């Protein structure tokens, strides 16, 4: 469970406030979309609740732990074991094949052999099994993004944090990505999705709508 209380984020000197005293709860197993116009603070909020950034004021607790009080080792362990990140840009390593990119998190935890069959299953589910030994430069943008999603799922994380994962995709590939996120959520994984697309935001079980860094609605 993720709990935000009085969450504030400021940047620069003098400080520019991007998030204003947000109180948000995200329950285990929820599929939550975070939406709003450009500059509303969507990605900033996602980066904080995913431990990629810290708040300027207020608290964020994940599974009962205040992220600001977690040690560096605890944060790394949380990310490695419980979190999958999906970004608008895939960030695949160009020198690795598709399956090597997918297995990268498993390699970091010395469990590549155990996860090989899972990697192949994800390739099949995502419709890119024919790209198993291809390098990123040999794949389309949609294929690369699907490989990045498989990489995020390889360790069966408790949380998926996705920042505009469909932003560079055509309609068909975007729908594939959204349907996969819904399938993952159906298995109990908590999904937090930043999107500017109202149709995709509506696919979540709950929408958090930000306006100028403030909570406009959380229906």
Sine and cosine of phi, psi and omega as CSV:
sin_phi,cos_phi,sin_psi,cos_psi,sin_omega,cos_omega
0.00,0.00,0.63,-0.78,0.03,-1.00
-0.92,-0.39,0.79,-0.61,0.01,-1.00
-0.80,-0.60,0.82,-0.57,0.07,-1.00
-0.92,-0.40,0.74,-0.67,0.03,-1.00
-0.74,-0.67,0.86,-0.51,0.03,-1.00
0.86,0.51,0.58,0.81,-0.12,-0.99
-0.94,0.34,0.85,-0.53,0.02,-1.00
-0.79,-0.61,0.66,-0.75,0.12,-0.99
-0.73,-0.69,0.78,-0.62,0.02,-1.00
-0.81,-0.59,0.50,-0.86,0.05,-1.00
-0.76,-0.65,0.55,-0.83,0.17,-0.99
0.99,0.14,0.07,-1.00,0.05,-1.00
-0.71,-0.71,0.86,-0.51,-0.10,0.99
-0.89,0.46,0.43,-0.90,-0.12,-0.99
-0.91,0.42,0.73,-0.68,0.12,-0.99
-0.97,-0.25,0.87,-0.48,-0.08,-1.00
-0.99,0.10,0.85,-0.52,-0.03,-1.00
-0.98,-0.18,-0.60,0.80,0.06,-1.00
-0.86,-0.51,0.70,-0.71,-0.13,-0.99
-0.89,-0.46,0.99,-0.16,0.20,-0.98
0.72,0.70,0.85,0.52,-0.04,-1.00
-1.00,0.08,0.70,-0.72,0.16,-0.99
-0.90,-0.43,0.92,-0.40,-0.08,-1.00
-0.64,-0.77,0.69,-0.73,0.16,-0.99
-0.88,-0.47,0.72,-0.70,0.11,-0.99
-0.84,-0.55,0.90,-0.44,-0.08,-1.00
-0.98,0.19,0.41,-0.91,0.09,-1.00
-0.86,0.52,0.73,-0.68,0.04,-1.00
1.00,0.10,0.04,1.00,0.04,-1.00
-0.98,0.21,0.42,-0.91,0.20,-0.98
-0.91,-0.42,0.96,-0.27,-0.09,-1.00
-0.91,-0.42,0.75,-0.66,0.13,-0.99
-0.98,-0.20,0.60,-0.80,0.07,-1.00
-0.90,-0.44,0.92,-0.39,-0.12,-0.99
-0.77,-0.64,0.11,-0.99,-0.06,-1.00
0.53,-0.85,0.18,-0.98,-0.01,-1.00
-0.94,0.34,0.24,-0.97,0.05,-1.00
-0.84,0.55,0.74,-0.67,-0.01,-1.00
1.00,0.05,0.10,1.00,-0.04,-1.00
-0.99,0.17,-0.20,0.98,0.03,-1.00
0.97,-0.24,0.21,0.98,-0.07,-1.00
-0.85,0.52,-0.83,0.56,-0.06,-1.00
-0.93,0.38,-0.58,0.82,0.05,-1.00
-0.86,0.51,-0.70,0.71,0.03,-1.00
-0.89,0.46,-0.71,0.71,-0.01,-1.00
-0.88,0.48,-0.67,0.74,-0.02,-1.00
-0.90,0.44,-0.56,0.83,0.00,-1.00
-0.96,0.27,-0.72,0.69,-0.05,-1.00
-0.95,0.31,-0.24,0.97,0.03,-1.00
-0.99,-0.13,0.06,1.00,0.01,-1.00
0.97,0.24,0.15,0.99,0.04,-1.00
-0.98,0.21,-0.26,0.97,0.04,-1.00
-0.53,-0.85,0.27,-0.96,0.01,-1.00
-0.92,-0.40,0.50,-0.87,0.05,-1.00
-0.96,0.29,0.39,-0.92,0.11,-0.99
-0.98,0.21,-0.57,0.82,0.06,-1.00
-0.54,-0.84,0.28,-0.96,-0.01,-1.00
1.00,0.07,-0.03,-1.00,-0.06,-1.00
-0.78,-0.63,0.51,-0.86,0.17,-0.99
-0.79,-0.61,0.86,-0.52,0.05,-1.00
-0.92,-0.40,0.74,-0.67,0.07,-1.00
-0.85,-0.53,0.84,-0.54,-0.06,-1.00
0.80,0.61,0.61,0.79,0.08,-1.00
0.99,0.11,0.04,1.00,-0.01,-1.00
-0.93,-0.36,0.75,-0.66,0.07,-1.00
-0.96,0.29,0.89,-0.46,-0.11,-0.99
-0.90,0.43,-0.46,0.89,0.00,-1.00
-0.94,0.33,-0.34,0.94,-0.03,-1.00
-0.97,-0.23,0.01,1.00,0.04,-1.00
-0.97,0.24,0.62,-0.79,0.07,-1.00
-0.95,0.30,0.26,-0.97,0.04,-1.00
-0.84,0.54,-0.66,0.75,0.01,-1.00
-0.91,0.43,-0.62,0.78,0.02,-1.00
-0.92,0.40,-0.65,0.76,0.03,-1.00
-0.90,0.44,-0.71,0.70,0.00,-1.00
-0.90,0.45,-0.65,0.76,0.02,-1.00
-0.90,0.43,-0.66,0.75,0.03,-1.00
-0.87,0.49,-0.74,0.67,-0.01,-1.00
-0.89,0.45,-0.68,0.73,-0.08,-1.00
-0.93,0.37,-0.61,0.79,-0.14,-0.99
-0.98,-0.18,-0.43,0.90,-0.16,-0.99
-0.85,-0.52,-0.09,1.00,-0.15,-0.99
-0.80,-0.59,0.65,-0.76,0.19,-0.98
-0.86,-0.51,0.76,-0.65,0.00,-1.00
-0.95,-0.31,0.70,-0.71,0.12,-0.99
-0.77,-0.64,0.80,-0.60,-0.05,-1.00
-0.90,-0.44,0.17,-0.98,0.03,-1.00
-0.89,0.46,-0.60,0.80,0.07,-1.00
-0.97,-0.23,0.70,-0.71,-0.22,-0.98
-0.94,0.34,-0.50,0.87,0.00,-1.00
0.82,0.57,0.64,0.77,0.12,-0.99
-0.97,0.24,0.52,-0.85,0.06,-1.00
-0.99,0.15,0.86,-0.51,-0.13,-0.99
-0.90,0.44,-0.40,0.92,-0.05,-1.00
-1.00,0.04,-0.04,1.00,0.01,-1.00
-0.95,-0.33,0.53,-0.85,0.08,-1.00
-0.96,0.29,0.11,-0.99,-0.01,-1.00
-0.84,0.55,-0.77,0.64,-0.06,-1.00
-0.94,0.34,-0.51,0.86,0.06,-1.00
-0.93,0.38,-0.61,0.79,0.07,-1.00
-0.91,0.42,-0.67,0.74,0.00,-1.00
-0.88,0.48,-0.64,0.77,-0.08,-1.00
-0.99,0.12,0.01,1.00,-0.06,-1.00
-0.84,0.55,-0.74,0.68,0.04,-1.00
-0.87,0.49,-0.59,0.80,0.02,-1.00
-0.93,0.36,-0.59,0.81,0.04,-1.00
-0.89,0.45,-0.63,0.78,0.00,-1.00
-0.90,0.44,-0.43,0.90,0.00,-1.00
-0.96,-0.27,0.20,0.98,0.05,-1.00
0.84,0.54,0.67,0.74,0.04,-1.00
-0.72,-0.69,0.59,0.81,-0.04,-1.00
-0.89,0.46,-0.70,0.72,-0.06,-1.00
-0.88,0.48,-0.67,0.75,-0.01,-1.00
-0.92,0.40,-0.45,0.89,-0.10,-1.00
-0.99,-0.17,0.02,1.00,-0.03,-1.00
-0.87,0.49,-0.70,0.71,-0.01,-1.00
-0.91,0.41,-0.59,0.81,0.06,-1.00
-0.89,0.45,-0.66,0.75,0.02,-1.00
-0.88,0.48,-0.67,0.74,0.00,-1.00
-0.93,0.38,-0.60,0.80,0.05,-1.00
-0.90,0.44,-0.66,0.75,0.02,-1.00
-0.91,0.41,-0.65,0.76,0.07,-1.00
-0.84,0.54,-0.66,0.75,-0.01,-1.00
-0.92,0.38,-0.73,0.68,-0.03,-1.00
-0.87,0.49,-0.57,0.82,-0.05,-1.00
-1.00,0.02,0.00,1.00,0.05,-1.00
0.95,0.31,0.46,0.89,-0.01,-1.00
-0.78,-0.63,0.48,0.88,-0.01,-1.00
-0.89,0.45,-0.43,0.90,0.03,-1.00
-0.96,0.27,-0.10,0.99,-0.01,-1.00
-0.96,-0.27,0.20,0.98,-0.10,-0.99
-0.77,0.64,-0.69,0.73,-0.06,-1.00
-0.96,-0.29,0.29,0.96,0.03,-1.00
-1.00,0.03,0.47,-0.88,0.08,-1.00
-1.00,-0.03,0.38,-0.93,-0.03,-1.00
-0.77,0.64,-0.63,0.78,-0.02,-1.00
-0.90,0.43,-0.29,0.96,-0.01,-1.00
-0.99,-0.12,0.14,0.99,-0.03,-1.00
-0.87,-0.50,0.42,-0.91,0.10,-0.99
-0.96,0.27,0.19,-0.98,0.03,-1.00
-0.87,0.49,-0.65,0.76,0.02,-1.00
-0.91,0.41,-0.63,0.77,0.03,-1.00
-0.92,0.40,-0.66,0.75,0.03,-1.00
-0.88,0.47,-0.65,0.76,0.00,-1.00
-0.92,0.39,-0.59,0.81,0.03,-1.00
-0.92,0.39,-0.57,0.82,0.08,-1.00
-0.91,0.41,-0.65,0.76,0.03,-1.00
-0.89,0.45,-0.59,0.81,0.04,-1.00
-0.93,0.38,-0.67,0.74,0.06,-1.00
-0.86,0.51,-0.65,0.76,0.04,-1.00
-0.87,0.50,-0.65,0.76,-0.01,-1.00
-0.93,0.38,-0.43,0.90,-0.08,-1.00
-0.99,-0.12,-0.15,0.99,-0.20,-0.98
-0.86,0.51,-0.53,0.85,-0.03,-1.00
-0.99,-0.15,0.25,0.97,0.01,-1.00
0.78,0.63,0.87,0.49,-0.10,-1.00
-0.93,0.37,0.39,-0.92,0.08,-1.00
-0.97,0.26,-0.53,0.85,-0.04,-1.00
-0.82,-0.58,0.67,-0.74,0.19,-0.98
-0.89,-0.45,0.82,-0.57,0.08,-1.00
-0.92,-0.39,0.88,-0.48,-0.10,-0.99
-0.83,-0.55,0.86,-0.50,-0.03,-1.00
-0.96,-0.28,0.98,-0.18,0.00,-1.00
0.77,0.64,0.79,0.62,-0.08,-1.00
-0.92,0.38,-0.28,0.96,0.00,-1.00
-0.98,-0.22,0.09,1.00,-0.14,-0.99
-0.87,0.50,-0.52,0.86,-0.03,-1.00
-0.95,-0.30,0.27,0.96,-0.09,-1.00
-0.94,-0.33,0.45,-0.89,0.12,-0.99
-0.96,0.27,0.11,-0.99,-0.11,-0.99
-0.86,0.51,-0.69,0.72,-0.04,-1.00
-0.89,0.46,-0.75,0.66,-0.01,-1.00
-0.93,0.38,-0.57,0.82,0.03,-1.00
-0.89,0.46,-0.66,0.75,0.01,-1.00
-0.93,0.38,-0.58,0.82,0.07,-1.00
-0.87,0.49,-0.71,0.70,-0.01,-1.00
-0.89,0.45,-0.73,0.69,-0.02,-1.00
-0.90,0.44,-0.65,0.76,0.01,-1.00
-0.91,0.41,-0.59,0.81,0.04,-1.00
-0.91,0.41,-0.67,0.74,0.03,-1.00
-0.88,0.48,-0.61,0.79,0.05,-1.00
-0.91,0.41,-0.63,0.77,0.03,-1.00
-0.90,0.43,-0.69,0.73,0.01,-1.00
-0.89,0.46,-0.68,0.73,0.02,-1.00
-0.88,0.47,-0.58,0.82,-0.02,-1.00
-0.91,0.42,-0.34,0.94,0.04,-1.00
-1.00,0.04,-0.01,1.00,0.05,-1.00
0.94,-0.33,-0.04,1.00,0.01,-1.00
-0.97,0.24,0.72,-0.69,0.08,-1.00
-0.97,0.23,0.79,-0.62,-0.02,-1.00
-0.88,-0.48,0.81,-0.58,0.09,-1.00
-0.89,-0.46,0.91,-0.42,-0.14,-0.99
-0.88,-0.48,0.84,-0.54,0.16,-0.99
-1.00,-0.02,0.79,-0.61,0.03,-1.00
-0.48,-0.88,0.52,-0.85,0.10,-0.99
-0.99,-0.16,-0.07,1.00,-0.06,-1.00
-1.00,0.01,0.90,-0.44,-0.05,-1.00
-0.89,0.45,-0.52,0.85,0.02,-1.00
-0.92,0.39,-0.67,0.75,0.02,-1.00
-0.94,0.33,-0.61,0.80,0.04,-1.00
-0.87,0.49,-0.60,0.80,-0.03,-1.00
-0.95,0.31,-0.29,0.96,0.01,-1.00
-0.96,0.26,-0.30,0.95,0.03,-1.00
-0.97,0.24,0.32,-0.95,0.03,-1.00
-0.97,0.26,-0.36,0.93,0.03,-1.00
-0.49,-0.87,0.62,-0.79,-0.02,-1.00
-0.91,-0.42,0.81,-0.59,0.14,-0.99
-0.98,-0.19,0.91,-0.42,-0.06,-1.00
-0.95,-0.31,0.85,-0.53,0.00,-1.00
-0.97,-0.23,0.61,-0.80,0.10,-1.00
-0.71,-0.70,0.91,-0.41,-0.03,-1.00
0.80,0.60,0.67,0.75,0.07,-1.00
0.98,0.21,0.13,0.99,0.02,-1.00
-0.89,-0.45,0.44,-0.90,-0.01,-1.00
-0.98,0.22,0.95,-0.31,0.00,-1.00
-1.00,0.10,-0.59,0.80,0.08,-1.00
-0.28,-0.96,0.41,-0.91,0.05,-1.00
-0.60,-0.80,0.92,0.39,-0.11,-0.99
-1.00,0.10,0.00,0.00,0.00,0.00
